[in-house]
Amino acid sequence: MAAQRRFSVRRKRVCKFCAEKISYIDFKDAKLLNNFIPERGKILPRRISGVCSTHQRLLTEAIKRARHMAILPFLSD
């Protein structure tokens, strides 16, 4: 009897911003931006966050602006 393989169906990730039709990511929205920053304060990459490349660029820019305006910390203690 051959060993049975279990296949899991992988669903394609849908960009959160594309699904909600968000074209501009506001740097003043700290609650939204905190979802894309782990404890250490780094910006999550696309493959982990599941955001498309266009929105990843906008997201990165918004996070950097929020850090510069002291809305988000550069580092966490």
Backbone as JSON, one array per atom type, in Angstrom:
{
  "sequence": "MAAQRRFSVRRKRVCKFCAEKISYIDFKDAKLLNNFIPERGKILPRRISGVCSTHQRLLTEAIKRARHMAILPFLSD",
  "N": [[0.84, -1.17, 0.0], [0.72, 2.09, -0.96], [2.05, 5.12, 0.36], [-0.13, 7.67, 1.27], [-0.42, 10.92, -0.02], [-0.93, 14.06, 1.32], [-2.54, 16.77, 0.14], [-2.65, 20.2, 0.42], [-4.75, 22.81, -0.35], [-3.68, 25.77, -1.6], [-4.64, 29.03, -1.17], [-4.69, 31.91, -3.18], [-3.23, 34.87, -2.04], [-4.95, 37.83, -1.4], [-4.54, 41.22, -1.93], [-4.94, 43.39, 0.75], [-5.46, 46.12, 0.53], [-6.16, 46.41, -2.16], [-8.49, 44.9, -2.22], [-10.2, 46.42, -0.65], [-10.24, 48.65, -2.14], [-8.45, 50.84, -1.73], [-6.62, 53.62, -2.5], [-4.8, 55.45, -1.54], [-2.55, 55.45, 1.11], [-2.69, 56.58, 4.26], [-0.33, 58.3, 6.21], [-0.86, 59.14, 8.74], [-2.51, 57.38, 9.95], [-2.04, 55.49, 12.35], [-2.92, 53.13, 13.53], [-3.55, 51.42, 11.39], [-1.05, 51.2, 10.13], [0.5, 49.98, 12.1], [-0.14, 47.31, 11.9], [1.55, 46.3, 10.02], [4.04, 46.31, 11.03], [6.25, 44.54, 12.97], [7.15, 43.58, 16.39], [9.85, 44.32, 16.62], [10.09, 46.51, 15.01], [10.59, 46.59, 12.31], [9.77, 46.84, 8.8], [7.33, 44.81, 7.41], [7.94, 42.37, 4.86], [6.65, 41.95, 1.47], [5.94, 39.26, 0.87], [5.23, 38.22, 3.3], [3.37, 40.0, 4.42], [1.39, 40.03, 2.47], [0.63, 41.95, 0.65], [0.16, 43.74, -2.42], [2.65, 44.75, -4.89], [2.5, 47.46, -5.64], [1.0, 48.65, -3.56], [2.65, 47.96, -1.47], [4.87, 49.58, -1.83], [3.69, 52.09, -1.41], [2.88, 51.71, 1.21], [5.34, 51.36, 2.57], [6.46, 53.89, 2.18], [4.59, 55.44, 3.59], [4.94, 54.46, 6.21], [7.57, 55.23, 6.7], [7.29, 58.01, 6.58], [5.56, 58.39, 8.74], [7.22, 57.61, 10.82], [9.15, 59.6, 10.66], [7.64, 61.82, 11.36], [7.2, 61.26, 13.97], [5.06, 59.67, 14.68], [5.1, 56.95, 14.6], [7.4, 54.7, 16.21], [10.97, 54.48, 15.57], [12.53, 52.42, 16.55], [11.8, 49.72, 18.8], [11.83, 49.31, 22.28]],
  "CA": [[0.0, 0.0, 0.0], [1.54, 3.3, -1.1], [1.73, 6.18, 1.31], [-0.97, 8.71, 0.68], [0.04, 12.28, 0.17], [-2.0, 15.01, 1.63], [-2.34, 18.04, -0.54], [-3.45, 21.3, 0.93], [-5.0, 23.78, -1.4], [-3.23, 27.1, -1.22], [-5.42, 30.1, -1.77], [-3.88, 33.07, -3.52], [-3.48, 35.99, -1.15], [-5.5, 39.02, -2.03], [-4.05, 42.42, -1.28], [-5.95, 44.01, 1.61], [-5.78, 47.45, 0.02], [-6.86, 46.24, -3.44], [-9.83, 44.39, -1.94], [-11.0, 47.52, -0.11], [-10.1, 49.74, -3.12], [-7.77, 51.97, -1.12], [-5.57, 54.06, -3.41], [-3.84, 56.23, -0.79], [-2.34, 54.98, 2.48], [-2.41, 57.78, 5.04], [0.72, 58.07, 7.2], [-1.36, 59.52, 10.06], [-3.33, 56.27, 10.45], [-1.07, 54.64, 13.05], [-3.52, 51.82, 13.79], [-3.39, 50.62, 10.17], [0.38, 50.97, 9.87], [1.04, 49.07, 13.11], [-0.37, 45.92, 11.48], [2.62, 45.91, 9.12], [5.32, 46.46, 11.73], [6.31, 43.64, 14.12], [7.68, 44.12, 17.65], [11.19, 44.89, 16.47], [9.98, 47.78, 14.33], [10.94, 46.5, 10.89], [8.62, 46.8, 7.89], [7.14, 43.45, 6.91], [8.05, 42.25, 3.4], [5.44, 41.62, 0.72], [5.58, 37.84, 0.92], [4.63, 37.93, 4.61], [2.19, 40.85, 4.64], [0.36, 39.7, 1.49], [0.22, 43.17, -0.04], [0.72, 43.79, -3.78], [3.87, 45.57, -4.97], [2.15, 48.87, -5.67], [0.62, 49.08, -2.22], [3.8, 47.78, -0.58], [5.66, 50.8, -1.97], [2.95, 53.15, -0.72], [2.91, 51.38, 2.64], [6.68, 51.65, 3.05], [6.6, 55.34, 2.22], [3.74, 55.94, 4.68], [5.57, 54.09, 7.48], [8.75, 56.09, 6.86], [6.81, 59.35, 6.89], [5.03, 58.37, 10.1], [8.37, 57.58, 11.72], [9.78, 60.92, 10.62], [6.76, 62.74, 12.07], [7.13, 60.74, 15.34], [3.8, 58.97, 14.93], [5.56, 55.58, 14.87], [8.81, 54.69, 16.64], [11.97, 53.84, 14.69], [12.9, 51.18, 17.23], [11.06, 49.45, 20.02], [12.76, 48.93, 23.35]],
  "C": [[0.9, 1.24, 0.0], [1.09, 4.36, -0.08], [0.91, 7.27, 0.61], [-0.4, 10.08, 0.98], [-1.15, 13.17, 0.44], [-1.65, 16.34, 0.98], [-3.24, 19.09, 0.09], [-3.58, 22.32, -0.19], [-4.59, 25.14, -0.89], [-4.07, 28.13, -1.94], [-4.49, 31.27, -2.05], [-4.24, 34.22, -2.59], [-4.0, 37.17, -1.96], [-5.02, 40.22, -1.22], [-5.19, 43.08, -0.51], [-6.4, 45.35, 1.06], [-6.5, 47.38, -1.32], [-8.3, 45.78, -3.2], [-10.75, 45.5, -1.43], [-10.95, 48.76, -1.0], [-9.54, 51.02, -2.49], [-6.62, 52.37, -2.04], [-4.48, 54.85, -2.68], [-3.76, 55.71, 0.64], [-1.88, 56.18, 3.29], [-1.38, 57.48, 6.12], [0.25, 58.43, 8.6], [-2.21, 58.43, 10.71], [-2.4, 55.24, 11.11], [-1.62, 53.24, 13.31], [-3.36, 50.89, 12.59], [-1.93, 50.25, 9.95], [1.0, 50.01, 10.87], [0.83, 47.6, 12.75], [0.77, 45.4, 10.61], [4.0, 46.11, 9.72], [5.33, 45.5, 12.92], [6.93, 44.33, 15.34], [9.0, 44.85, 17.47], [11.18, 46.19, 15.69], [10.34, 47.76, 12.85], [9.65, 46.46, 10.05], [8.52, 45.39, 7.33], [7.28, 43.41, 5.39], [6.72, 41.8, 2.77], [5.0, 40.17, 0.9], [4.95, 37.46, 2.25], [3.35, 38.73, 4.8], [1.07, 40.54, 3.66], [-0.17, 40.9, 0.73], [0.86, 43.17, -1.43], [1.88, 44.79, -3.82], [3.57, 47.06, -4.97], [1.83, 49.39, -4.28], [1.76, 48.89, -1.22], [4.69, 49.02, -0.63], [5.0, 51.97, -1.25], [2.99, 52.95, 0.79], [4.26, 51.72, 3.25], [6.9, 53.15, 3.18], [5.8, 55.94, 3.37], [4.36, 55.64, 6.04], [6.78, 54.99, 7.74], [8.34, 57.52, 7.2], [6.28, 59.43, 8.32], [6.16, 58.32, 11.13], [9.03, 58.95, 11.8], [8.96, 61.96, 11.4], [6.51, 62.31, 13.52], [5.76, 60.17, 15.69], [4.08, 57.5, 15.27], [7.01, 55.63, 15.34], [9.72, 54.05, 15.6], [12.33, 52.48, 15.26], [11.96, 50.97, 18.41], [12.04, 48.94, 21.07], [12.56, 47.53, 23.83]]
}
